[in-house]
Amino acid sequence: MTHMNDSTSWPLTVQVSSGFLLRSAIIAVLCLVLGLWGIYDYLVKLPTQELLYHRAEVARQFNRIAEPILNTSDEAPDSDATVDDEALAGFRDAIIADLRIEPAAKLADEVNGLQQVATDDTGASISLNEIGRLLAQHLKTVDTRLTQSEKVNTSWLAIVGVMTKVAQTPVGLNGKPVEELKMMRSAANQALNDWGDVQPPSKFDRPMQWLFILCLPFVPWYAWAAITARKRKYVLDQDGTLHMPGGTWSRDDIAEIDMSLWMRKSKAWVVHVDGHRALLDDYVFKGLHRIIGVLAHAQDSDQWTMDAKRVKADAPAATTDKKLRPEETIEADKAEATDADTTKMASEPDLDKVD
């Protein structure tokens, strides 16, 4: 039978495992990173991705108007050239979709018409001419003390305003494209070079960010678990008294120790005589198996060693069925060893009496 070394120092004291603290810290940091990542993507990356996609779509739809006119005007100037109604409708719809999420469109609340285009479904029936007028009015009313990003956004709205004007009258009286059409095509091509590959966020992107954001509540949970675990300890006195975070149980208070999950999950439960249980988790508290082994061996020495290991099938049976205190268990092991030595000496012949 495996038993504790004679030099075992009492009381047995067990504190939280450094591995548990390290794992808790890693999980807390990982949850924090994922949560902040989710917030950034939800509030910054995805809105920016959607904004740039709609700007590129405006440029794309404008080129549907400008390219046919610019590609054919030199060969056959036509002062009566008109723009395809479908292309104009697509351009108008792209502008309305863009204005609904443009940050610069929110800078001037006093421009009620532009706000209506940007936020209400009723803006779907507004004409390109009216959109151009509202944009021009908006650009006159914005604060001149703008941040750099606001200046960029406002500059884009100024380009859109010119595009709306040019899209309605792309050809001059001489039958040739107006100069602004070429300028706006260059601006549209530049926008497509910058944002043409941007795809709109999928319908799963924002819900997925919520999964990351929901990691944040686990940060204080794991941090608190680690902090409170550092303050806890288990102590087993030589007389069998068990001191736990939830209270102190004397030897007589302990009815049994439940080892049913010990070999699979490194968890055992001490059961009070009144029926309530306390968990002993060797995963969290390093070395708790020493206390568990003493208690389990005292309860059933035929099944458990002092190191909380199962007794091998070919091991000798225990010499007593008495429920021993931890120190009595050690003394019993010593007594077994002494009896074995005495029996051996008695069986040896006395050489002095042999002729």
Beta strands, then each sheet from edge to edge (+ up, - down):
strand 1: 12-15
strand 2: 233-236
strand 3: 242-244
strand 4: 247-249
strand 5: 254-258
strand 6: 267-272
strand 7: 277-281
sheet 1: 1+ 2- 3+ 4-
sheet 2: 5+ 6- 7+
end
